């Protein structure tokens, strides 16, 4: 009887851990995308990521040997938009070397805000996506896409 209870407990524990890992894959990074007016016809697109403790996302240039998934921010329907700069971040990525990856790798933990400035004279809804990969010290989740739509005033 005790053996059956132990086996049942282990089975339920394994299912709970698997369920928690699947939920974390979707929930460890929260994104918020917004547009801020800087002056007449000049705007800043802002994408903010908040990561749960112990997790990180790779930088725009993750470095390493090419096996890592760079974070990538894409706009799918830019109509009459002139980009003034490239994507920048509010914090420098952390840099480390791992024995199992050639070259230094770059990542953000806790949170990062990406910004890019543009001009337009047309009101519109920007559609875009953010492709990123979330990792911790033990493993990486498969790459994910966060889709967004944001109005330009």
C-alpha positions as CSV (number, residue, x, y, z in Angstrom):
1,X,0.0,0.0,0.0
2,X,2.8,2.4,0.9
3,X,4.5,1.6,-2.4
4,X,1.4,2.5,-4.4
5,X,1.0,5.8,-2.5
6,X,4.7,6.7,-3.2
7,X,4.3,5.9,-6.9
8,X,1.1,8.0,-7.1
9,X,2.8,10.8,-5.4
10,X,5.8,10.7,-7.7
11,X,3.5,10.6,-10.8
12,X,1.5,13.5,-9.6
13,X,4.7,15.5,-8.8
14,X,6.1,14.8,-12.3
15,X,2.8,16.0,-13.9
16,X,2.8,19.1,-11.8
17,X,6.4,19.9,-12.7
18,X,5.7,19.4,-16.4
19,X,2.6,21.6,-16.2
20,X,4.5,24.3,-14.4
21,X,7.3,24.2,-17.0
22,X,4.8,24.6,-19.9
23,X,3.1,27.5,-18.2
24,X,6.4,29.2,-17.5
25,X,7.4,28.9,-21.2
26,X,4.5,31.3,-22.0
27,X,4.6,33.5,-18.9
28,X,8.2,34.2,-17.9
29,X,8.5,37.2,-20.1
30,X,5.8,39.9,-20.2
31,X,5.9,42.4,-23.1
32,X,4.4,45.9,-23.3
33,X,4.6,47.9,-26.6
34,X,3.7,51.6,-26.9
35,X,4.3,54.7,-29.0
36,X,5.3,58.0,-27.5
37,X,5.1,61.3,-29.4
38,X,8.4,63.2,-29.3
39,X,7.5,66.2,-31.5
40,X,5.2,66.9,-34.4
41,X,5.3,63.8,-36.7
42,X,8.2,62.2,-34.7
43,X,7.5,59.2,-32.5
44,X,9.3,56.6,-30.5
45,X,8.3,53.0,-30.6
46,X,8.9,51.3,-27.2
47,X,9.0,47.6,-26.5
48,X,9.5,46.7,-22.8
49,X,10.2,43.2,-21.5
50,X,10.0,42.1,-17.9
51,X,11.5,38.7,-17.1
52,X,10.9,36.5,-14.0
53,X,13.9,36.1,-11.7
54,X,16.3,33.6,-13.0
55,X,15.4,33.9,-16.6
56,X,16.9,36.0,-19.5
57,X,16.4,36.7,-23.2
58,X,19.2,37.0,-25.7
59,X,20.3,40.4,-26.9
60,X,19.6,41.8,-30.4
61,X,23.0,40.4,-31.2
62,X,23.3,37.3,-29.0
63,X,26.9,36.7,-30.0
64,X,28.4,33.2,-29.6
65,X,28.8,30.8,-32.4
66,X,25.5,31.5,-34.2
67,X,23.5,28.9,-32.3
68,X,21.6,31.4,-30.2
69,X,18.3,33.1,-31.1
70,X,18.8,36.9,-31.4
71,X,15.9,39.0,-30.0
72,X,14.3,40.5,-33.1
73,X,11.7,43.3,-33.4
74,X,9.8,43.5,-36.6
75,X,7.2,45.9,-38.1
76,X,5.1,44.1,-40.7
77,X,3.2,47.1,-42.3
78,X,5.3,50.3,-42.2
79,X,3.4,52.8,-44.3
80,X,5.0,56.1,-44.9
81,X,7.4,55.6,-42.0
82,X,10.9,56.9,-42.0
83,X,13.1,55.2,-39.4
84,X,15.6,57.6,-37.8
85,X,17.8,55.0,-36.0
86,X,18.2,51.4,-35.2
87,X,16.8,49.6,-32.2
88,X,18.6,50.5,-29.0
89,X,18.2,49.3,-25.4
90,X,18.1,51.2,-22.1
91,X,20.7,48.9,-20.5
92,X,23.8,47.2,-21.7
93,X,23.4,43.4,-22.1
94,X,25.3,41.1,-19.8
95,X,28.2,39.3,-21.5
96,X,29.5,35.9,-20.5
97,X,31.5,33.0,-22.0
98,X,30.3,29.4,-21.7
99,X,32.4,26.3,-22.2
100,X,29.9,24.8,-24.6
101,X,29.5,27.9,-26.9
102,X,32.3,29.5,-28.9
103,X,32.6,33.2,-28.3
104,X,31.0,35.6,-25.8
105,X,27.2,35.7,-25.5
106,X,25.0,38.7,-24.6
107,X,21.7,38.7,-22.8
108,X,19.2,40.7,-20.7
109,X,17.8,39.6,-17.4
110,X,15.1,41.2,-15.2
111,X,14.0,43.7,-17.8
112,X,15.0,45.7,-20.9
113,X,13.4,48.5,-22.9
114,X,14.0,48.7,-26.7
115,X,13.3,51.9,-28.5
116,X,13.4,53.1,-32.1
117,X,12.5,56.6,-33.4
118,X,10.5,57.2,-36.6
119,X,8.7,60.0,-38.4
120,X,5.3,59.8,-40.2
121,X,2.6,62.2,-41.2
122,X,0.0,59.5,-41.4
123,X,-2.2,58.1,-38.6
124,X,-2.0,54.3,-38.7
125,X,-1.9,51.0,-36.8
126,X,1.5,49.4,-36.7
127,X,1.5,45.6,-36.7
128,X,4.6,43.9,-35.5
129,X,6.2,41.0,-33.7
130,X,9.0,40.3,-31.3
131,X,10.8,37.0,-31.7
132,X,12.8,36.0,-28.6
133,X,14.1,33.0,-26.7
134,X,13.8,32.7,-22.9
135,X,16.5,30.7,-21.0
136,X,17.6,30.1,-17.4
137,X,20.7,28.3,-16.1
138,X,19.3,24.9,-16.8
139,X,17.6,25.1,-20.2
140,X,16.1,27.3,-23.0
141,X,12.5,27.3,-24.1
142,X,11.7,27.1,-27.8
143,X,11.7,30.6,-29.5
144,X,8.5,32.5,-29.2
145,X,6.8,35.3,-31.1
146,X,4.9,38.1,-29.4
147,X,2.5,39.8,-31.8
148,X,1.3,43.4,-31.3
149,X,-0.7,46.2,-32.8
150,X,-0.2,49.8,-31.8
151,X,-1.8,53.0,-33.0
152,X,0.3,55.9,-34.1
153,X,-1.6,59.1,-33.1
